[in-house]
Amino acid sequence: MYNLNNLKVRNIKKEDEKGSAKVFLEGFNNKIKNLSHIPEERTYDFLIDFGIVKNYYKEGYFVAEVDGEILGLMLLRWKGQEKQEDKVLDFSVLVKKYGLPLVVRTMIKVNIVNYNPKKGEMYIEHIAVLEKARGLGIGSILLERAFNMAKSRNDINKVTLSVIEENHRAHKLYNKLGFEDTHDTTSLLGKWAVGVYKFTKMEKCIV
Ligand SMILES: CC(C)(COP(=O)(O)OP(=O)(O)OC[C@H]1O[C@@H](n2cnc3c(N)ncnc32)[C@H](O)[C@@H]1OP(=O)(O)O)[C@@H](O)C(=O)NCCC(=O)NCCS
């Protein structure tokens, strides 16, 4: 169905917003539903307004494209990563748009699940492939890009990620590509914020 010879992995651009929204919403549907009960047609705006889709980083946000269609995306984060201008809306603008209770609740939830990478760590904040394009190797190609980027930087010595307990297939894929489990974490707050109670932190050393 897709000719992977035409696959391009490149930095995200402004005009990719619609295509990448589709991948993001499909990949993280459950977490997003737990985060807020915003109507579906407003969800992507909501994610941008609250800075959940972090398309403001200068480097590290990749899309996988085949013949003009965005099929995958991946956000890498590291300490000291440069941002373009901050696109997150001011508190007062958010309140006007969404109402105070939802803004406060969302900010608390976002704060609970936000992870700040440590020195030397390149953290895969999210990776997703459109459902109809899964199992074709696109996720692996995106992950290879993460390894190459980590290798090309002398401030990075490992690539890390978190995978939820139920995501056995993704866990298996990460193992196959050389990630090792470092520890399991449980969090009632994570359960409340995005419906994630137990997850495993994984890492792959980069030499
Ligand atoms: C995890 C994910 C990014 C992998 O992308 P992909 O393009 O399907 O990965 P690849 O084709 O390179 O690798 C396929 C492997 O991933 C595993 N896999 C994980 N989820 C899969 C799915 N839904 N469909 C097909 N394969 C899947 C398969 O076990 C397969 O392993 P195998 O080759 O040994 O059979 C993708 O399945 C996805 O978007 N899942 C939903 C979002 C998500 O869970 N993100 C990860 C958060 S930690």
Ligand as a Chemical Component Dictionary entry (heavy atoms), coordinates in Angstrom:
data_LIG
# 
_chem_comp.id                   LIG 
_chem_comp.type                 NON-POLYMER 
_chem_comp.pdbx_formal_charge   0 
_chem_comp.three_letter_code    LIG 
# 
loop_
_chem_comp_atom.comp_id 
_chem_comp_atom.atom_id 
_chem_comp_atom.alt_atom_id 
_chem_comp_atom.type_symbol 
_chem_comp_atom.charge 
_chem_comp_atom.model_Cartn_x 
_chem_comp_atom.model_Cartn_y 
_chem_comp_atom.model_Cartn_z 
_chem_comp_atom.pdbx_ordinal 
LIG C1  C1  C 0 4.797  1.657  18.700 1  
LIG C2  C2  C 0 4.734  2.147  17.247 2  
LIG C3  C3  C 0 5.252  3.586  17.182 3  
LIG C4  C4  C 0 5.618  1.248  16.390 4  
LIG O1  O1  O 0 5.597  1.716  15.072 5  
LIG P1  P1  P 0 5.563  0.687  13.823 6  
LIG O2  O2  O 0 5.794  1.497  12.611 7  
LIG O3  O3  O 0 4.351  -0.124 13.909 8  
LIG O4  O4  O 0 6.855  -0.175 14.192 9  
LIG P2  P2  P 0 7.676  -1.146 13.200 10 
LIG O5  O5  O 0 6.858  -1.478 12.022 11 
LIG O6  O6  O 0 9.023  -0.585 13.005 12 
LIG O7  O7  O 0 7.870  -2.389 14.125 13 
LIG C5  C5  C 0 6.821  -3.283 14.250 14 
LIG C6  C6  C 0 6.985  -3.923 15.563 15 
LIG O8  O8  O 0 6.322  -3.113 16.510 16 
LIG C7  C7  C 0 5.392  -3.886 17.184 17 
LIG N1  N1  N 0 4.148  -3.145 17.208 18 
LIG C8  C8  C 0 3.791  -2.384 18.280 19 
LIG N2  N2  N 0 2.549  -1.937 18.102 20 
LIG C9  C9  C 0 2.112  -2.363 16.879 21 
LIG C10 C10 C 0 0.903  -2.224 16.143 22 
LIG N3  N3  N 0 -0.131 -1.555 16.656 23 
LIG N4  N4  N 0 0.820  -2.786 14.897 24 
LIG C11 C11 C 0 1.848  -3.472 14.381 25 
LIG N5  N5  N 0 3.022  -3.649 15.050 26 
LIG C12 C12 C 0 3.157  -3.111 16.302 27 
LIG C13 C13 C 0 5.227  -5.240 16.496 28 
LIG O9  O9  O 0 5.314  -6.223 17.491 29 
LIG C14 C14 C 0 6.365  -5.296 15.531 30 
LIG O10 O10 O 0 7.324  -6.194 15.961 31 
LIG P3  P3  P 0 7.785  -7.385 14.972 32 
LIG O11 O11 O 0 8.409  -6.708 13.787 33 
LIG O12 O12 O 0 8.774  -8.143 15.796 34 
LIG O13 O13 O 0 6.528  -8.122 14.673 35 
LIG C15 C15 C 0 3.274  2.093  16.692 36 
LIG O14 O14 O 0 2.808  0.802  16.814 37 
LIG C16 C16 C 0 2.296  3.074  17.347 38 
LIG O15 O15 O 0 2.124  4.190  16.892 39 
LIG N6  N6  N 0 1.606  2.651  18.410 40 
LIG C17 C17 C 0 0.608  3.544  19.063 41 
LIG C18 C18 C 0 1.282  4.679  19.840 42 
LIG C19 C19 C 0 2.250  4.139  20.842 43 
LIG O16 O16 O 0 1.957  3.184  21.542 44 
LIG N7  N7  N 0 3.435  4.772  20.926 45 
LIG C20 C20 C 0 4.493  4.332  21.790 46 
LIG C21 C21 C 0 4.407  4.941  23.108 47 
LIG S1  S1  S 0 5.716  4.329  24.183 48 
# 
loop_
_chem_comp_bond.comp_id 
_chem_comp_bond.atom_id_1 
_chem_comp_bond.atom_id_2 
_chem_comp_bond.value_order 
_chem_comp_bond.pdbx_ordinal 
LIG C1  C2  SING 1  
LIG C2  C3  SING 2  
LIG C2  C4  SING 3  
LIG C2  C15 SING 4  
LIG C4  O1  SING 5  
LIG O1  P1  SING 6  
LIG P1  O2  DOUB 7  
LIG P1  O3  SING 8  
LIG P1  O4  SING 9  
LIG O4  P2  SING 10 
LIG P2  O5  DOUB 11 
LIG P2  O6  SING 12 
LIG P2  O7  SING 13 
LIG O7  C5  SING 14 
LIG C5  C6  SING 15 
LIG C6  O8  SING 16 
LIG C6  C14 SING 17 
LIG O8  C7  SING 18 
LIG C7  N1  SING 19 
LIG C7  C13 SING 20 
LIG N1  C8  SING 21 
LIG N1  C12 SING 22 
LIG C8  N2  DOUB 23 
LIG N2  C9  SING 24 
LIG C9  C10 SING 25 
LIG C9  C12 DOUB 26 
LIG C10 N3  SING 27 
LIG C10 N4  DOUB 28 
LIG N4  C11 SING 29 
LIG C11 N5  DOUB 30 
LIG N5  C12 SING 31 
LIG C13 O9  SING 32 
LIG C13 C14 SING 33 
LIG C14 O10 SING 34 
LIG O10 P3  SING 35 
LIG P3  O11 DOUB 36 
LIG P3  O12 SING 37 
LIG P3  O13 SING 38 
LIG C15 O14 SING 39 
LIG C15 C16 SING 40 
LIG C16 O15 DOUB 41 
LIG C16 N6  SING 42 
LIG N6  C17 SING 43 
LIG C17 C18 SING 44 
LIG C18 C19 SING 45 
LIG C19 O16 DOUB 46 
LIG C19 N7  SING 47 
LIG N7  C20 SING 48 
LIG C20 C21 SING 49 
LIG C21 S1  SING 50 
# 
